[in-house]
Amino acid sequence: MGERIDPDLDRLLRGDPMAELDAIVIGQDSLDDLVAQLPGSVEIRHRYGLICGLAVHGPAWALRELADKPVVKSIEPVRAVYGGPPA
């Protein structure tokens, strides 16, 4: 399971199992298969159109459980995106 979870996110997931976290879940093949395997406690925040992925929100325990599913390729934290280089 560890190789499917980004190391930064894995540290958060190992803390409080009830902590609510945001993550990006990348599926192996089908977005429909990925959605079908989500635990009920995980909420979809966004479906990505160009990749087989979802932005989700849910408890740490559910995200760790999700990492064991064969339909999951990887899980990573939501990171801030910054504009171009400083002027």
GROMACS elastic network, one bead per residue, 0.5 to 0.9 nm:
[ bonds ]
;  ai    aj funct       b0    kb
    1     4     6  0.55534   500
    1     5     6  0.69525   500
    1    64     6  0.81861   500
    1    67     6  0.59293   500
    1    68     6  0.57331   500
    2     5     6  0.53833   500
    2     6     6  0.78678   500
    2     7     6  0.79218   500
    2    10     6  0.74844   500
    2    67     6  0.81992   500
    3     6     6  0.73369   500
    3     7     6  0.83404   500
    3    74     6  0.79620   500
    4    67     6  0.64070   500
    4    68     6  0.84625   500
    4    72     6  0.77649   500
    4    73     6  0.62748   500
    4    75     6  0.61263   500
    4    76     6  0.84917   500
    5     8     6  0.83612   500
    5     9     6  0.66618   500
    5    10     6  0.58772   500
    5    64     6  0.82912   500
    5    67     6  0.69329   500
    5    73     6  0.89874   500
    5    74     6  0.57809   500
    5    76     6  0.60778   500
    5    77     6  0.88925   500
    6     9     6  0.53300   500
    6    10     6  0.60040   500
    6    11     6  0.88205   500
    6    74     6  0.75165   500
    6    75     6  0.62266   500
    6    77     6  0.71841   500
    7    11     6  0.63711   500
    7    12     6  0.89023   500
    7    76     6  0.82768   500
    8    11     6  0.54832   500
    8    12     6  0.68636   500
    8    13     6  0.89895   500
    8    76     6  0.79306   500
    8    77     6  0.72542   500
    9    12     6  0.51285   500
    9    13     6  0.61593   500
    9    14     6  0.86991   500
    9    23     6  0.81000   500
    9    75     6  0.79748   500
    9    76     6  0.60602   500
    9    77     6  0.53764   500
    9    78     6  0.89684   500
   10    14     6  0.62015   500
   10    15     6  0.89099   500
   10    64     6  0.83052   500
   10    76     6  0.85281   500
   10    77     6  0.89459   500
   11    14     6  0.53316   500
   11    15     6  0.68754   500
   12    15     6  0.54477   500
   12    16     6  0.78807   500
   12    19     6  0.85975   500
   12    21     6  0.84609   500
   12    60     6  0.77234   500
   13    16     6  0.71233   500
   13    17     6  0.67180   500
   13    19     6  0.80251   500
   13    21     6  0.84044   500
   13    59     6  0.86159   500
   13    61     6  0.70945   500
   13    63     6  0.76384   500
   13    64     6  0.67958   500
   14    17     6  0.70055   500
   14    60     6  0.77096   500
   14    61     6  0.85446   500
   14    64     6  0.86320   500
   15    18     6  0.87220   500
   15    19     6  0.78128   500
   15    60     6  0.80691   500
   16    19     6  0.53359   500
   16    59     6  0.89503   500
   16    60     6  0.71903   500
   16    61     6  0.84379   500
   17    20     6  0.84699   500
   17    59     6  0.65721   500
   17    62     6  0.83158   500
   18    58     6  0.87134   500
   18    59     6  0.51481   500
   18    60     6  0.58764   500
   18    61     6  0.65919   500
   18    62     6  0.88580   500
   19    58     6  0.80272   500
   19    59     6  0.53300   500
   19    60     6  0.56093   500
   19    61     6  0.82621   500
   20    57     6  0.68307   500
   20    58     6  0.51541   500
   20    60     6  0.62421   500
   21    56     6  0.82636   500
   21    57     6  0.55440   500
   21    58     6  0.55400   500
   21    59     6  0.60812   500
   21    60     6  0.64321   500
   21    63     6  0.85328   500
   21    77     6  0.83740   500
   22    45     6  0.88799   500
   22    55     6  0.72193   500
   22    56     6  0.56794   500
   22    58     6  0.66962   500
   22    59     6  0.88134   500
   22    76     6  0.89778   500
   22    77     6  0.65547   500
   22    78     6  0.60906   500
   23    54     6  0.82610   500
   23    55     6  0.58247   500
   23    56     6  0.54074   500
   23    57     6  0.63899   500
   23    58     6  0.83768   500
   23    63     6  0.82680   500
   23    75     6  0.66194   500
   23    76     6  0.56232   500
   23    78     6  0.51757   500
   23    79     6  0.88856   500
   24    53     6  0.68510   500
   24    54     6  0.56219   500
   24    56     6  0.61429   500
   24    57     6  0.88292   500
   24    74     6  0.81975   500
   24    75     6  0.56316   500
   24    76     6  0.52775   500
   24    77     6  0.60958   500
   24    78     6  0.61878   500
   25    34     6  0.86483   500
   25    52     6  0.84830   500
   25    53     6  0.54608   500
   25    54     6  0.52509   500
   25    55     6  0.64129   500
   25    56     6  0.72273   500
   25    66     6  0.89834   500
   25    67     6  0.88098   500
   25    72     6  0.70200   500
   25    73     6  0.76843   500
   25    74     6  0.59450   500
   25    76     6  0.66404   500
   25    77     6  0.88710   500
   26    31     6  0.87008   500
   26    34     6  0.83294   500
   26    51     6  0.76867   500
   26    52     6  0.57603   500
   26    54     6  0.65837   500
   26    55     6  0.89417   500
   26    71     6  0.87277   500
   26    72     6  0.60793   500
   26    73     6  0.54504   500
   26    74     6  0.51983   500
   26    75     6  0.62649   500
   26    76     6  0.84308   500
   27    30     6  0.65928   500
   27    31     6  0.64995   500
   27    33     6  0.81598   500
   27    34     6  0.58466   500
   27    51     6  0.85130   500
   27    52     6  0.53073   500
   27    53     6  0.57917   500
   27    54     6  0.82961   500
   27    70     6  0.87955   500
   27    71     6  0.55742   500
   27    73     6  0.50048   500
   27    74     6  0.70355   500
   27    75     6  0.89508   500
   28    31     6  0.84329   500
   28    33     6  0.89951   500
   28    34     6  0.80841   500
   28    52     6  0.73478   500
   28    70     6  0.77040   500
   28    71     6  0.52209   500
   28    72     6  0.55651   500
   28    74     6  0.84106   500
   29    32     6  0.89689   500
   29    33     6  0.77875   500
   29    34     6  0.82262   500
   29    52     6  0.67918   500
   29    71     6  0.71229   500
   29    72     6  0.86948   500
   29    73     6  0.86681   500
   30    33     6  0.51938   500
   30    34     6  0.63430   500
   30    35     6  0.87391   500
   30    52     6  0.64469   500
   30    71     6  0.79153   500
   31    35     6  0.61416   500
   31    36     6  0.85538   500
   31    47     6  0.85136   500
   31    51     6  0.86626   500
   31    52     6  0.52773   500
   31    53     6  0.67161   500
   31    54     6  0.81860   500
   32    35     6  0.51459   500
   32    36     6  0.61464   500
   32    37     6  0.87811   500
   33    36     6  0.50896   500
   33    37     6  0.64216   500
   33    71     6  0.67661   500
   34    37     6  0.53202   500
   34    38     6  0.66371   500
   34    52     6  0.83306   500
   34    53     6  0.81952   500
   34    54     6  0.85825   500
   34    69     6  0.89538   500
   34    71     6  0.58028   500
   34    72     6  0.69127   500
   35    38     6  0.54409   500
   35    44     6  0.84900   500
   35    54     6  0.83683   500
   36    39     6  0.85196   500
   37    66     6  0.77536   500
   37    69     6  0.74942   500
   37    71     6  0.76482   500
   38    41     6  0.81083   500
   38    42     6  0.64096   500
   38    43     6  0.84359   500
   38    44     6  0.89597   500
   38    62     6  0.86175   500
   38    63     6  0.89271   500
   38    66     6  0.67916   500
   39    42     6  0.55895   500
   39    43     6  0.86472   500
   39    62     6  0.65252   500
   39    63     6  0.84289   500
   39    65     6  0.83088   500
   39    66     6  0.72592   500
   40    43     6  0.75247   500
   40    62     6  0.87966   500
   41    57     6  0.85712   500
   41    58     6  0.60268   500
   41    59     6  0.71616   500
   41    62     6  0.69759   500
   42    56     6  0.64841   500
   42    57     6  0.56886   500
   42    59     6  0.71816   500
   42    62     6  0.69416   500
   42    63     6  0.76984   500
   43    55     6  0.86455   500
   43    56     6  0.54837   500
   43    57     6  0.51916   500
   43    58     6  0.61979   500
   44    47     6  0.73522   500
   44    54     6  0.66740   500
   44    55     6  0.60928   500
   44    57     6  0.65740   500
   44    58     6  0.89204   500
   45    54     6  0.73799   500
   45    55     6  0.52817   500
   45    56     6  0.51530   500
   45    57     6  0.68048   500
   46    53     6  0.86357   500
   46    54     6  0.56931   500
   46    56     6  0.70187   500
   47    51     6  0.89057   500
   47    52     6  0.82800   500
   47    53     6  0.63207   500
   47    55     6  0.64758   500
   47    56     6  0.89083   500
   48    51     6  0.58220   500
   48    52     6  0.66960   500
   48    53     6  0.54226   500
   48    54     6  0.58948   500
   48    55     6  0.77586   500
   49    52     6  0.73316   500
   49    53     6  0.79466   500
   50    53     6  0.84000   500
   51    54     6  0.87517   500
   55    78     6  0.79353   500
   57    63     6  0.87612   500
   58    61     6  0.84422   500
   58    62     6  0.67120   500
   58    63     6  0.68739   500
   59    62     6  0.54686   500
   59    63     6  0.65485   500
   59    64     6  0.88777   500
   60    63     6  0.51842   500
   60    64     6  0.62233   500
   60    65     6  0.86120   500
   61    64     6  0.52178   500
   61    65     6  0.62255   500
   61    66     6  0.86641   500
   62    66     6  0.60680   500
   62    67     6  0.87437   500
   63    67     6  0.64285   500
   63    75     6  0.82122   500
   64    67     6  0.52694   500
   64    68     6  0.72461   500
   65    68     6  0.56455   500
   65    69     6  0.74532   500
   66    69     6  0.54973   500
   66    70     6  0.89832   500
   66    72     6  0.73282   500
   66    75     6  0.87944   500
   67    70     6  0.80681   500
   67    71     6  0.88533   500
   67    72     6  0.62145   500
   67    73     6  0.81361   500
   67    74     6  0.72414   500
   67    75     6  0.70007   500
   68    71     6  0.86985   500
   68    72     6  0.75255   500
   69    72     6  0.56756   500
   69    73     6  0.88130   500
   70    73     6  0.75909   500
   72    75     6  0.76316   500
   76    79     6  0.87402   500
   82    85     6  0.86151   500
   83    86     6  0.83225   500
   84    87     6  0.84618   500
